[in-house]
Amino acid sequence: MDYAIGDIQGCFDTLQKLLKKINFNIDSDRLFFLGDVVNRGNKSLETLRFIISLKDNAQMVLGNHDFHLLACALTPRLPNRKDTFHDILLSPDKNTLLDFLLTRPLLIENNSALLVHAGIPPLWDKTKAFKRAKQVEKRLQSSHVEEFLTIMYGNEPNQESDYLNDDDVCRYTINAMMRMRFCKTNGELEFEHKLNINQAPNGFKAWFMHEDRVLKNTRILFGHWSTLKNISVDYIFPMDHGCVWGERLSAINLETYKETSQQCAEIN
């Protein structure tokens, strides 16, 4: 059986309890993690090591916290006050852990469903989404990854155009697929507002609420947006249920779409 799991963010103990609830069997089941497996919780190192130990039985998309870890590990960027992945930065197997993250995709397809950390811009079809994701993945796996990570931070460009160079296209793609919440129909991004969809900034909507969205008939599972509440949109499955903030970690069966949750079990 295949399961998609929302943002763990280092909440390793809760993850283990959730896996017991779904009777996870490493011999027959697969786990698909929706990004942000590290940071903010207390056991980022244990979480990442566990995911790697699952080998072919686990896949994950890269989330913004995972990306931030890579930047702090491979460039002069320093962790900020709230970051809790120092255990990874100091671990003897750090390079193995970082190499694993560098080879993670931004987008996965499972039985016609798309798995992404934050979302997919309204105007993108599946072909374009994979094309953009692979542009970033190619740069992350290049010999110049340190230089690439250094220039990938920033909110601009906040929308696509035919005049963007490869760096700008990659920065927009990272921001869209790893950070997006609200946007305009043309894909213009907005990063200040993080509350529920009824508090959208003027002129913007949640990326999945645009009526003309190309992929509105495609199942999309995503994390990132822990403040989403009572969302009932066809084919849309928000899976970040705020575990690191004391709420729930959830798994969804990718065949039946039955959801199972575990209340946060971390001791802070």
Secondary structure as the mmCIF struct_conf table of DSSP 4:
data_model
#
loop_
_struct_conf.conf_type_id
_struct_conf.id
_struct_conf.beg_label_comp_id
_struct_conf.beg_label_asym_id
_struct_conf.beg_label_seq_id
_struct_conf.end_label_comp_id
_struct_conf.end_label_asym_id
_struct_conf.end_label_seq_id
STRN STRN1 ASP A 2 ILE A 5
TURN_TY1_P TURN_TY1_P1 GLN A 9 GLY A 10
HELX_RH_AL_P HELX_RH_AL_P1 PHE A 12 LYS A 21
TURN_TY1_P TURN_TY1_P2 ILE A 22 ASN A 23
TURN_TY1_P TURN_TY1_P3 ILE A 26 SER A 28
STRN STRN2 ARG A 30 PHE A 33
BEND BEND1 GLY A 35 GLY A 35
BEND BEND2 VAL A 38 ASN A 42
HELX_RH_AL_P HELX_RH_AL_P2 SER A 44 SER A 53
TURN_TY1_P TURN_TY1_P4 LEU A 54 LEU A 54
HELX_RH_3T_P HELX_RH_3T_P1 LYS A 55 ASN A 57
STRN STRN3 ALA A 58 MET A 60
HELX_RH_AL_P HELX_RH_AL_P3 ASN A 64 LEU A 74
BEND BEND3 THR A 75 PRO A 76
HELX_LH_PP_P HELX_LH_PP_P1 ARG A 77 PRO A 79
TURN_TY1_P TURN_TY1_P5 ARG A 81 LYS A 82
HELX_RH_AL_P HELX_RH_AL_P4 HIS A 86 LEU A 89
TURN_TY1_P TURN_TY1_P6 LEU A 90 LEU A 90
TURN_TY1_P TURN_TY1_P7 PRO A 92 ASP A 93
HELX_RH_AL_P HELX_RH_AL_P5 LYS A 94 LEU A 102
TURN_TY1_P TURN_TY1_P8 THR A 103 THR A 103
BEND BEND4 LEU A 106 LEU A 106
STRN STRN4 LEU A 107 ASN A 110
TURN_TY1_P TURN_TY1_P9 ASN A 111 SER A 112
STRN STRN5 ALA A 113 VAL A 116
BEND BEND5 HIS A 117 ALA A 118
TURN_TY1_P TURN_TY1_P10 PRO A 122 LEU A 123
HELX_RH_AL_P HELX_RH_AL_P6 LYS A 126 LEU A 140
TURN_TY1_P TURN_TY1_P11 GLN A 141 GLN A 141
BEND BEND6 SER A 142 SER A 142
TURN_TY1_P TURN_TY1_P12 SER A 143 HIS A 144
HELX_RH_AL_P HELX_RH_AL_P7 VAL A 145 THR A 150
TURN_TY1_P TURN_TY1_P13 ILE A 151 ILE A 151
BEND BEND7 GLY A 154 ASN A 155
BEND BEND8 GLN A 159 GLN A 159
TURN_TY1_P TURN_TY1_P14 ASP A 162 TYR A 163
HELX_RH_AL_P HELX_RH_AL_P8 ASP A 166 ARG A 179
BEND BEND9 ARG A 181 ARG A 181
STRN STRN6 PHE A 182 CYS A 183
TURN_TY1_P TURN_TY1_P15 THR A 185 ASN A 186
STRN STRN7 LEU A 189 GLU A 190
BEND BEND10 GLU A 192 GLU A 192
BEND BEND11 LEU A 195 LEU A 195
HELX_RH_3T_P HELX_RH_3T_P2 ILE A 197 GLN A 199
HELX_LH_PP_P HELX_LH_PP_P2 ALA A 200 PRO A 201
TURN_TY1_P TURN_TY1_P16 ASN A 202 GLY A 203
STRN STRN8 LYS A 205 ALA A 206
HELX_RH_3T_P HELX_RH_3T_P3 TRP A 207 MET A 209
TURN_TY1_P TURN_TY1_P17 GLU A 211 ASP A 212
TURN_TY1_P TURN_TY1_P18 VAL A 214 ASN A 217
BEND BEND12 THR A 218 THR A 218
STRN STRN9 ILE A 220 PHE A 222
BEND BEND13 HIS A 224 HIS A 224
TURN_TY1_P TURN_TY1_P19 SER A 226 THR A 227
BEND BEND14 ASN A 230 ASN A 230
TURN_TY1_P TURN_TY1_P20 ASP A 234 TYR A 235
STRN STRN10 ILE A 236 PRO A 238
STRN STRN11 GLY A 242 GLY A 242
HELX_RH_3T_P HELX_RH_3T_P4 CYS A 243 TRP A 245
TURN_TY1_P TURN_TY1_P21 GLY A 246 GLY A 246
BEND BEND15 GLU A 247 GLU A 247
STRN STRN12 ARG A 248 ASN A 253
TURN_TY1_P TURN_TY1_P22 LEU A 254 THR A 256
STRN STRN13 GLU A 259 GLN A 263
#
